């Protein structure tokens, strides 16, 4: 073992990163949320998409600057650790794990729902569990054998997911019935806020690509480029998809598979099949990124001595954090089996918003403590950070109290684990 690697390999190139971020954001959300958002805000859901895109643009600019200051693995966890110290950083690391855990559970359960297009047998509990275990094991294998292999899989899946969405938009634009967009009541502020909050799940996830900074080539330059390029592509796709969905599917508000149902309207049964296959591929791509980024979090926490050193072990052949990968994969599979779609969605969105607010606060602190350096700097950065904090607080105001309590309880569990680890560490030194 004398020649075993002690650091992770930098195998993620600039365009790999763009595809990785697109893959981590465009997942199951856009295949389900157009109907749920339309049920709340009607045709004004298009405006909700625009508002959420603007909010995410502010946050992405903040992340672009903060991420360009760092080259190690850890992403937002590392940013907060540098700005505010170990305890806030552990909370962020834990929240990042929660977003990955519950996003994975949400996505893989929705994938099973889309598979029911082919056969109702996919709704059987034992079939659902078997699919979750098989898919998780397959993705774990690709993550185990090296980050370059994972990046190649991500690139293929990104192109495969964008192609059917592009066909859906291009063909659907010719079939829009503009009467479906007329005469709808203006939603209440509460419903509009709830719509925008739901869309955080569809637009969120860009932070997943940042966790792997220690495996990205020239992260100081490539991270801002990857974030901003991917954001433009994603916003364009999402807004056009919602316009086509509203203009082609009269029963959009009650649809469980809105894109497949809309495609069936203007392209027939084969159109629905085409979009269903696209949805499954899209979700697979995002699941791959969830494990790629999520499995690096126990590794990053162990590097800062906030979790046992066991999670920091690197595979002697593949240079991957294999113990961390196995642990995280087993955890996500367990959570996915126990939790369903909507229950997982709420915890994921709330955790993500808290994370965004703390990274915005980190930008303000880092500009004070380290104002100069070789990093990407946005004009009026502090104002963008304040706007980002304000936007996340506005979105959090639309959540339900029981959802907040679920997130608090999960965070408390993390702090208990943190306390036990530090107590055990002190006890072992005595």
C-alpha positions in Angstrom: 0.0 0.0 0.0 3.0 2.3 -0.1 1.9 3.6 -3.5 -1.7 4.2 -2.5 -3.0 7.6 -3.5 -3.4 10.2 -0.7 -5.5 12.7 -2.7 -8.4 12.5 -5.1 -7.7 12.7 -8.8 -8.7 15.9 -10.8 -10.6 14.2 -13.6 -13.5 16.6 -14.2 -12.9 19.0 -17.1 -14.6 22.3 -17.8 -17.4 20.9 -20.0 -17.7 17.8 -17.8 -18.6 20.3 -15.1 -21.2 22.1 -17.2 -22.9 18.7 -17.9 -22.5 17.6 -14.3 -24.4 20.8 -13.1 -27.1 20.4 -15.7 -27.4 16.8 -14.8 -27.7 17.6 -11.1 -30.4 20.2 -11.7 -32.5 18.8 -14.5 -33.8 15.7 -13.0 -37.3 14.5 -11.9 -38.6 17.9 -10.8 -39.3 19.3 -14.3 -41.2 16.0 -15.2 -43.6 16.4 -12.3 -43.7 20.0 -10.9 -45.3 21.8 -14.0 -48.6 20.2 -12.9 -48.2 21.0 -9.2 -47.2 24.6 -9.8 -50.0 25.1 -12.4 -52.5 23.8 -9.8 -51.4 26.6 -7.4 -50.9 29.5 -9.8 -52.5 28.6 -13.1 -51.0 30.4 -16.2 -49.1 32.7 -13.8 -46.9 29.6 -13.0 -44.9 30.8 -16.0 -44.1 33.9 -14.0 -43.3 31.7 -11.0 -40.7 30.0 -13.2 -39.2 33.3 -14.2 -39.1 34.6 -10.6 -37.5 31.4 -9.3 -34.9 31.6 -12.2 -34.1 35.2 -11.2 -33.7 34.2 -7.5 -31.5 31.3 -8.5 -29.4 33.6 -10.8 -28.6 35.8 -7.8 -27.6 32.7 -5.7 -25.6 31.2 -8.5 -23.6 34.5 -8.9 -22.9 34.4 -5.2 -21.8 30.7 -5.4 -19.7 31.5 -8.4 -17.5 34.0 -6.4 -17.3 32.0 -3.2 -16.5 28.7 -5.0 -13.7 30.3 -7.0 -11.8 30.9 -3.7 -11.4 27.1 -3.0 -9.8 24.1 -4.6 -10.5 21.4 -2.1 -13.4 18.9 -1.9 -16.3 20.0 0.3 -18.1 22.8 -1.6 -20.5 24.8 0.7 -19.3 22.9 3.7 -15.8 24.2 3.1 -17.0 27.8 2.5 -18.9 28.0 5.7 -16.1 26.3 7.7 -13.6 29.0 6.5 -16.1 31.8 7.1 -17.7 30.8 10.4 -15.9 27.8 11.9 -16.6 24.1 12.6 -20.1 24.0 14.1 -21.9 26.1 11.5 -19.8 24.2 8.9 -20.9 20.8 10.3 -24.6 22.0 10.1 -24.0 22.9 6.4 -22.3 19.6 5.7 -25.2 17.8 7.4 -27.8 19.9 5.5 -26.0 19.1 2.2 -26.2 15.4 3.1 -29.9 15.8 3.8 -30.5 17.5 0.4 -28.7 14.7 -1.3 -30.5 12.0 0.7 -34.0 13.4 0.3 -33.5 14.5 -3.3 -32.4 11.0 -4.1 -35.5 9.5 -2.4 -37.7 12.0 -4.2 -36.1 11.3 -7.6 -36.0 7.5 -7.5 -39.6 7.3 -6.3 -40.7 9.5 -9.1 -38.7 7.3 -11.6 -40.7 4.3 -10.4 -43.9 6.4 -10.9 -42.9 7.1 -14.5 -42.1 3.4 -15.1 -45.7 2.7 -14.3 -46.4 4.1 -17.8 -45.2 0.7 -19.1 -46.9 -1.5 -16.5 -48.9 -1.1 -13.2 -46.7 -3.8 -11.7 -44.1 -1.1 -11.0 -46.4 0.2 -8.4 -46.1 -3.0 -6.4 -44.1 -2.4 -3.1 -41.7 -5.3 -3.7 -41.0 -4.2 -7.3 -40.4 -0.6 -6.1 -37.9 -1.7 -3.5 -36.0 -4.0 -5.9 -35.7 -1.2 -8.4 -34.3 1.2 -5.7 -31.7 -1.3 -4.6 -30.7 -2.3 -8.2 -30.3 1.3 -9.5 -28.4 2.4 -6.3 -26.0 -0.5 -6.6 -25.4 0.2 -10.3 -24.6 3.9 -9.7 -22.5 3.0 -6.7 -20.4 0.7 -8.9 -19.6 3.5 -11.4 -18.7 5.9 -8.6 -16.5 3.3 -7.0 -14.3 2.7 -10.2 -13.3 6.3 -10.6 -14.4 9.9 -11.1 -13.5 10.0 -14.8 -15.9 7.1 -15.5 -18.6 8.8 -13.5 -18.0 12.0 -15.5 -18.3 10.1 -18.8 -21.6 8.5 -17.6 -22.8 12.0 -16.5 -22.0 13.5 -20.0 -23.9 10.7 -21.8 -26.9 11.0 -19.6 -27.0 14.8 -19.8 -27.2 14.7 -23.7 -29.7 11.8 -23.4 -31.9 13.8 -21.1 -31.7 17.1 -23.0 -32.6 15.6 -26.4 -36.2 14.5 -25.5 -36.9 17.7 -23.7 -35.7 19.7 -26.7 -38.0 17.6 -29.0 -40.9 18.2 -26.5 -40.3 22.0 -26.7 -39.8 22.2 -30.5 -42.7 20.0 -31.5 -45.0 21.3 -28.7 -44.6 25.0 -29.6 -46.5 24.2 -32.9 -49.4 22.8 -31.0 -50.0 25.4 -28.3 -53.6 26.4 -27.8 -53.5 30.0 -26.6 -57.1 29.8 -25.4 -55.8 27.6 -22.5 -53.8 30.6 -21.3 -56.6 33.1 -21.2 -59.1 34.2 -18.5 -57.4 32.7 -15.5 -57.6 34.3 -12.0 -54.6 35.9 -10.4 -53.3 33.6 -7.7 -53.0 34.8 -4.1 -49.5 35.8 -2.9 -49.5 32.7 -0.6 -50.1 30.4 -3.6 -47.6 32.2 -5.8 -45.0 32.0 -3.1 -45.8 28.2 -2.6 -45.4 27.8 -6.4 -42.0 29.4 -6.4 -40.9 27.4 -3.3 -41.8 24.1 -5.1 -39.7 25.2 -8.0 -36.6 25.5 -5.8 -36.5 21.7 -6.1 -36.5 21.9 -9.9 -33.9 24.8 -10.1 -31.8 23.7 -7.1 -29.0 21.2 -7.1 -26.3 23.3 -8.8 -24.4 23.2 -5.5 -23.9 19.4 -6.0 -21.2 20.0 -8.6 -19.2 22.3 -6.2 -18.7 19.5 -3.6 -16.3 17.8 -6.0 -13.9 20.8 -6.2 -11.0 18.5 -5.3 -11.7 16.4 -8.4 -12.2 19.4 -10.8 -9.4 20.6 -13.1 -8.6 24.3 -12.4 -11.7 24.9 -10.2 -11.0 28.6 -9.6 -11.8 29.3 -13.3 -14.0 26.4 -14.3 -16.5 26.6 -11.4 -17.8 30.1 -12.3 -17.9 29.2 -16.0 -19.7 25.9 -15.3 -22.3 27.5 -13.0 -23.2 30.4 -15.2 -23.3 28.4 -18.5 -25.4 25.6 -17.0 -27.8 28.2 -15.4 -28.6 29.8 -18.7 -29.3 26.4 -20.4 -31.5 25.3 -17.5 -33.6 28.4 -17.2 -34.3 28.5 -21.0 -35.5 24.8 -21.0 -37.7 25.1 -17.9 -39.6 28.2 -19.0 -40.3 26.8 -22.4 -41.4 23.5 -21.0 -43.9 25.2 -18.8 -45.3 27.2 -21.7 -45.7 24.0 -23.8 -47.3 22.1 -20.9 -49.9 24.8 -20.2 -50.7 25.3 -23.9 -51.1 21.7 -24.8 -52.6 19.8 -21.8 -56.0 21.0 -20.6 -55.9 18.8 -17.5 -52.4 19.8 -16.5 -53.4 20.6 -12.9 -54.4 17.0 -12.2 -51.7 15.2 -14.1 -49.2 13.0 -12.3 -46.9 12.7 -15.4 -47.5 16.1 -17.1 -44.8 16.0 -19.7 -45.7 12.4 -20.8 -49.4 13.3 -20.8 -48.8 16.5 -22.8 -46.5 14.7 -25.3 -49.3 12.1 -25.7 -51.7 14.9 -26.7 -49.6 16.3 -29.6 -47.4 13.3 -30.5 -49.6 10.4 -29.6 -48.8 7.3 -27.5 -45.3 7.1 -28.9 -44.8 10.7 -27.8 -45.7 9.8 -24.2 -43.4 6.7 -24.5 -40.6 9.0 -25.8 -40.9 11.4 -22.9 -41.2 8.6 -20.3 -38.0 7.1 -21.5 -36.5 10.6 -21.4 -37.7 11.1 -17.8 -36.2 7.8 -16.7 -32.8 8.7 -18.3 -33.0 12.2 -16.8 -33.6 10.9 -13.3 -30.8 8.3 -13.7 -28.4 11.1 -14.5 -29.4 13.2 -11.5 -29.3 10.1 -9.2 -25.7 9.6 -10.4 -24.8 13.1 -9.4 -26.5 12.8 -6.1 -24.3 9.9 -5.1 -21.2 11.4 -6.7 -21.5 14.6 -4.6 -23.2 13.2 -1.5 -20.6 10.5 -1.0 -17.9 13.1 -0.9 -19.5 14.9 2.1 -18.6 12.2 4.8 -15.1 12.3 3.2 -14.9 16.1 3.5 -16.2 16.0 7.1 -13.6 13.4 8.0 -10.9 15.5 6.5 -11.8 18.3 9.0 -12.0 15.7 11.8 -15.8 16.1 12.2 -16.5 12.5 11.3 -14.3 9.4 11.9 -11.2 9.1 9.8 -12.6 5.9 8.3 -14.6 8.0 5.9 -11.4 9.6 4.6 -10.0 6.3 3.2 -9.1 6.5 -0.5 -9.2 3.4 -2.7 -5.6 2.3 -3.6 -6.5 1.6 -7.3 -9.4 3.9 -8.2 -8.5 6.9 -6.0 -12.1 7.3 -4.8 -13.4 7.6 -1.2 -14.8 4.1 -1.3 -15.9 3.8 2.4 -17.7 7.1 2.1 -19.3 6.0 -1.2 -20.5 2.7 0.4 -21.9 4.4 3.5 -23.7 7.1 1.6 -25.2 4.7 -1.0 -26.6 2.4 1.7 -28.1 5.4 3.5 -29.8 6.9 0.4 -31.2 3.5 -0.6 -32.7 3.1 2.9 -34.2 6.6 2.9 -35.6 6.1 -0.6 -37.4 2.9 0.5 -38.9 4.5 3.6 -39.9 8.0 2.3 -42.1 8.8 -0.7 -42.1 11.7 -3.2 -43.7 14.7 -1.6 -42.5 13.9 2.0 -38.9 13.8 0.8 -39.4 16.9 -1.4 -40.2 19.3 1.6 -37.1 18.4 3.7 -34.9 18.6 0.6 -36.1 22.1 -0.3 -36.0 23.6 3.2 -32.5 22.2 3.8 -31.3 23.6 0.5 -32.7 27.1 1.3 -30.9 27.2 4.7 -27.7 26.2 2.9 -28.1 28.9 0.3 -28.6 31.6 3.0 -25.5 30.6 4.9 -23.3 30.5 1.8 -24.6 34.1 1.0 -23.6 35.1 4.5 -20.2 33.5 3.9 -19.5 35.7 0.9 -20.0 38.8 3.1 -17.6 37.4 5.7 -15.0 36.2 3.2 -15.0 39.6 1.5 -14.1 41.2 4.9 -11.4 38.6 5.9 -9.9 38.0 2.5 -10.9 40.9 0.1 -8.1 40.3 -2.5 -7.0 37.3 -4.3 -7.0 35.3 -7.6 -10.7 34.5 -7.7 -13.8 35.4 -9.7 -15.4 38.6 -8.2 -18.9 39.8 -8.9 -19.8 43.5 -8.9 -21.9 44.6 -5.8 -21.3 41.2 -4.4 -22.4 42.1 -0.8 -25.7 43.4 -2.2 -26.2 40.2 -4.2 -25.6 38.2 -1.0 -28.1 40.3 1.0 -30.6 39.8 -1.8 -30.0 36.1 -1.8 -30.6 35.9 2.0 -33.8 37.9 1.6 -35.1 35.7 -1.2 -34.4 32.5 0.8 -36.2 33.9 3.8 -39.2 34.8 1.6 -39.3 31.3 0.2 -39.0 29.7 3.7 -42.0 31.8 4.8 -44.1 29.7 2.4 -43.3 26.4 4.2 -45.5 24.5 6.6 -44.6 24.3 10.3 -44.5 20.5 10.3 -42.0 20.5 7.4 -39.8 23.0 9.3 -40.0 20.7 12.4 -39.0 17.7 10.3 -35.9 19.6 9.1 -35.0 20.8 12.6 -35.3 17.2 14.0 -33.0 15.9 11.2 -30.5 18.7 11.9 -30.6 18.0 15.7 -29.8 14.3 14.9 -26.7 15.6 13.0 -25.6 17.7 16.0 -26.0 14.7 18.3 -23.7 12.6 16.0 -21.2 15.6 15.9 -21.3 15.7 19.8 -20.8 11.9 20.1 -17.8 11.9 17.7 -16.1 14.8 19.6 -16.8 13.2 23.0 -15.4 9.9 21.8 -12.3 11.6 20.4 -11.6 13.4 23.7 -12.2 10.2 25.7 -9.8 8.3 23.5 -7.0 10.8 24.2 -7.4 10.5 28.0 
